[in-house]
């Protein structure tokens, strides 16, 4: 293990209709009609300037509702085979950092209204980045073991696996 320790202070809070991970969509594609709000602390409000010109943004957050156990082999929601945690999007991870690409509906003051949100209510927000296809979508992509599971992503819901 590395000797460095990092700590981050949340810059805001993500509000969603999901009180727990159980039964919520497992990825933003399964939550395309779900609306949520992202409220940044007042001291970070100026950082939202010009974000409304983007259609989507990337939210980085802390998986606060995930358990402390972070096995290196997990059975992901879209498969029934043990996989290395780093080849999955499982919420139980060594550093409990989550990422979602969401659509921006509006930016008002300290608050973003977004759709396609797939996180538990009151999730601590670490950062926001604009989504830029030219930066964020490589041209030649392979999805490994997920190739066989893609058709279920929109309808799959979380279960007790990572509670």
C-alpha positions in Angstrom: 0.0 0.0 0.0 1.2 3.5 -0.7 2.2 5.7 2.3 0.1 8.6 1.1 -3.3 9.4 2.6 -5.7 11.9 1.0 -8.8 13.5 2.4 -11.4 15.4 0.5 -14.1 17.8 1.8 -17.4 17.5 0.0 -18.3 20.5 -2.1 -22.0 19.8 -2.0 -24.8 17.3 -1.7 -26.7 15.2 -4.3 -30.4 14.8 -3.7 -32.3 12.0 -5.4 -35.5 10.0 -4.8 -33.5 6.9 -3.8 -33.4 6.4 0.0 -31.1 3.3 -0.3 -29.1 1.5 -2.9 -31.6 -1.4 -2.9 -33.7 -1.3 -6.1 -32.3 1.8 -7.7 -30.9 1.9 -11.2 -27.3 0.6 -11.5 -26.2 3.1 -14.1 -27.4 6.5 -15.4 -28.7 4.8 -18.6 -31.3 3.0 -16.4 -32.2 6.3 -14.7 -32.7 8.5 -17.7 -36.1 9.8 -16.5 -35.0 10.3 -12.9 -34.5 13.9 -11.8 -32.2 15.0 -9.0 -30.6 18.1 -7.7 -26.9 18.9 -6.9 -26.5 21.7 -4.4 -22.9 23.0 -4.0 -21.8 24.8 -0.9 -22.2 28.6 -1.2 -18.4 29.0 -1.3 -18.3 26.9 -4.5 -21.3 28.6 -6.3 -19.1 30.7 -8.6 -17.6 27.5 -9.9 -20.9 26.7 -11.6 -20.5 29.8 -13.9 -20.8 28.7 -17.6 -21.8 25.1 -16.8 -25.3 25.7 -18.1 -23.8 25.8 -21.6 -23.1 22.1 -21.4 -25.7 19.4 -22.0 -24.1 16.9 -19.5 -21.6 16.8 -16.7 -19.7 14.2 -14.7 -20.4 14.0 -11.0 -17.7 12.6 -8.8 -18.9 11.6 -5.4 -18.4 9.5 -2.2 -20.3 6.2 -2.0 -21.5 7.0 1.5 -24.2 4.3 1.6 -21.8 1.4 0.5 -20.4 -0.9 3.1 -16.8 -0.7 4.3 -16.0 -4.1 2.9 -14.2 -3.7 -0.5 -13.5 -7.2 -1.8 -11.2 -7.3 -4.9 -13.5 -9.9 -6.5 -17.2 -9.2 -6.8 -20.2 -10.6 -8.6 -21.4 -7.5 -10.6 -25.1 -6.8 -11.2 -24.8 -7.6 -14.9 -23.2 -11.0 -14.5 -23.1 -14.1 -12.3 -19.4 -14.6 -12.4 -16.8 -13.2 -9.9 -14.9 -10.3 -11.6 -12.1 -8.1 -10.5 -13.6 -5.0 -8.8 -11.6 -2.7 -11.2 -13.3 -4.4 -14.2 -16.7 -3.5 -12.7 -18.7 -0.4 -11.7 -19.5 -1.9 -8.3 -20.1 0.7 -5.5 -18.0 -1.2 -2.9 -14.5 -0.1 -3.9 -11.2 0.5 -2.0 -11.7 4.3 -2.1 -15.5 4.4 -2.5 -15.4 7.0 -5.3 -18.4 7.1 -7.7 -18.9 8.7 -11.1 -22.0 9.4 -13.0 -22.6 11.3 -16.3 -25.9 13.2 -16.0 -27.9 15.6 -18.2 -28.0 19.2 -17.0 -31.5 20.6 -17.0 -30.7 23.9 -15.3 -28.2 25.8 -13.2 -29.6 28.3 -10.7 -27.4 29.9 -8.0 -25.9 27.0 -6.1 -28.0 24.3 -7.6 -28.0 22.0 -10.7 -31.1 20.2 -11.7 -30.1 17.0 -13.5 -31.6 13.9 -15.1 -30.2 10.4 -15.4 -29.1 10.4 -11.7 -28.4 7.0 -10.2 -27.1 7.7 -6.7 -28.5 7.4 -3.2 -30.0 10.6 -1.7 -27.7 12.8 0.3 -24.6 11.6 -1.5 -21.6 13.8 -0.7 -20.4 15.6 -3.9 -16.6 15.7 -4.5 -16.4 17.4 -7.9 -18.2 18.3 -11.1 -16.6 18.3 -14.6 -18.2 19.1 -17.9 -18.8 16.2 -20.2 -17.0 16.7 -23.5 -17.4 13.9 -26.1 -14.2 14.8 -27.8 -12.3 14.3 -24.5 -14.4 11.6 -22.9 -15.3 9.1 -25.6 -12.4 7.2 -27.1 -12.9 6.1 -30.8 -12.0 2.4 -30.4 -13.7 0.9 -27.3 -13.9 -2.7 -26.0 -16.1 -3.5 -23.0 -14.6 -6.9 -22.0 -17.0 -9.2 -20.2 -19.8 -6.6 -20.5 -20.2 -7.3 -24.2 -22.6 -10.1 -23.2 -24.6 -8.0 -20.7 -25.2 -4.7 -22.5 -28.9 -5.4 -23.3 -29.8 -5.5 -19.5 -28.2 -2.2 -18.4 -31.3 -0.1 -18.9 -33.5 -2.4 -16.8 -31.2 -3.9 -14.2 -31.8 -2.7 -10.6 -29.5 -2.9 -7.6 -30.1 -5.7 -5.1 -28.5 -6.8 -1.8 -25.1 -7.6 -3.4 -23.5 -4.3 -2.3 -25.5 -3.3 0.7 
